[in-house]
Amino acid sequence: MNHDQIVAEIQARATQRRGVLSHYCGSALRCSGDRGAPDLLCAGPNGAAWLEVKTPADRLKPDQTTWMYTLKASGQRHYVIREAQLLDGTVDAILDTLAAGQAELFRTEAG
């Protein structure tokens, strides 16, 4: 799978979980701010996770490493995702964790 196919699959899986949102900027040329921000932001009732998507030969660039350590230092979830993590259940576990607690959240909102 290429980079965009992995991103699309993660977003499709996020959509399958109630209350989980995802955002992908696509082209870094259209985004502003500090370089190296993770590809995907996924958020749900039980927090948020930043996902940097890589193909097998790709490595983190220095700016991406800075983002990774800064996010982790601030208590954020950051993951480097490759096709293998789609196959071994890692991505599903991340998204399930974000969705956890949704029943309680929606029950509270409903009164």
C-alpha positions as CSV (number, residue, x, y, z in Angstrom):
1,M,0.0,0.0,0.0
2,N,1.1,3.5,-0.6
3,H,0.9,6.4,1.9
4,D,-2.5,7.7,0.7
5,Q,-4.0,4.2,0.7
6,I,-2.9,3.7,4.3
7,V,-4.3,7.1,5.3
8,A,-7.6,6.3,3.5
9,E,-7.9,3.0,5.3
10,I,-7.3,4.5,8.7
11,Q,-9.9,7.2,8.0
12,A,-12.4,4.5,6.9
13,R,-11.9,2.6,10.1
14,A,-12.3,5.7,12.2
15,T,-15.6,6.4,10.5
16,Q,-16.8,3.0,11.6
17,R,-16.5,4.0,15.2
18,R,-19.1,6.2,16.7
19,G,-17.8,9.5,17.9
20,V,-14.3,9.1,16.3
21,L,-13.2,11.9,14.0
22,S,-10.2,12.1,11.8
23,H,-8.4,14.9,9.9
24,Y,-5.8,14.7,7.1
25,C,-4.3,17.8,5.5
26,G,-3.1,16.0,2.4
27,S,-0.6,18.3,0.8
28,A,1.9,19.9,3.2
29,L,2.1,22.8,0.7
30,R,-1.5,23.8,1.6
31,C,-0.9,23.7,5.3
32,S,0.8,26.3,7.4
33,G,2.7,26.2,10.7
34,D,5.7,24.2,11.9
35,R,6.9,21.6,9.5
36,G,6.7,17.9,10.4
37,A,3.2,17.7,11.9
38,P,1.8,14.2,11.9
39,D,-0.4,13.2,8.9
40,L,-3.5,12.3,10.8
41,L,-5.3,13.6,13.9
42,C,-7.9,11.2,15.3
43,A,-10.1,12.2,18.2
44,G,-12.9,10.6,20.1
45,P,-14.7,10.6,23.5
46,N,-11.6,9.1,25.1
47,G,-8.9,11.4,23.8
48,A,-6.9,12.1,20.7
49,A,-4.1,10.4,18.8
50,W,-1.6,11.8,16.3
51,L,-0.6,9.3,13.6
52,E,2.4,9.7,11.3
53,V,2.0,7.4,8.3
54,K,5.0,5.8,6.7
55,T,5.6,3.3,3.9
56,P,8.1,0.6,4.6
57,A,11.2,2.4,3.3
58,D,10.3,5.8,4.9
59,R,11.9,7.1,8.1
60,L,11.0,10.0,10.3
61,K,12.5,13.3,9.3
62,P,14.0,15.5,11.9
63,D,11.0,17.9,12.0
64,Q,8.7,14.8,12.4
65,T,10.8,13.5,15.3
66,T,10.6,16.9,17.0
67,W,6.8,16.8,16.7
68,M,6.7,13.2,18.1
69,Y,8.8,14.0,21.2
70,T,6.9,17.3,21.8
71,L,3.5,15.6,21.6
72,K,4.6,12.7,23.8
73,A,6.2,15.1,26.3
74,S,2.8,16.9,26.6
75,G,1.0,13.7,27.3
76,Q,-0.4,13.2,23.8
77,R,-0.7,9.9,22.0
78,H,1.6,9.7,19.0
79,Y,2.1,6.7,16.7
80,V,4.1,5.9,13.6
81,I,1.8,3.7,11.4
82,R,2.9,1.5,8.6
83,E,0.8,-1.1,6.6
84,A,1.9,-3.7,9.2
85,Q,0.0,-1.9,11.9
86,L,-3.2,-2.0,9.8
87,L,-2.8,-5.8,9.6
88,D,-1.8,-6.6,13.1
89,G,-4.6,-4.8,14.9
90,T,-2.7,-1.8,16.2
91,V,-4.7,0.7,14.3
92,D,-8.0,-0.9,15.4
93,A,-6.8,-0.9,19.0
94,I,-5.9,2.8,18.8
95,L,-9.2,3.8,17.3
96,D,-11.1,1.5,19.8
97,T,-9.3,3.3,22.6
98,L,-10.4,6.7,21.3
99,A,-14.0,5.5,21.0
100,A,-14.0,3.9,24.5
101,G,-16.3,5.5,26.9
102,Q,-18.6,6.7,24.1
103,A,-21.7,5.0,25.7
104,E,-21.2,6.9,28.9
105,L,-20.6,10.1,27.0
106,F,-23.7,9.8,24.9
107,R,-25.8,8.7,27.9
108,T,-24.6,11.8,29.9
109,E,-25.5,14.1,27.0
110,A,-28.9,12.5,26.7
111,G,-29.6,13.1,30.3
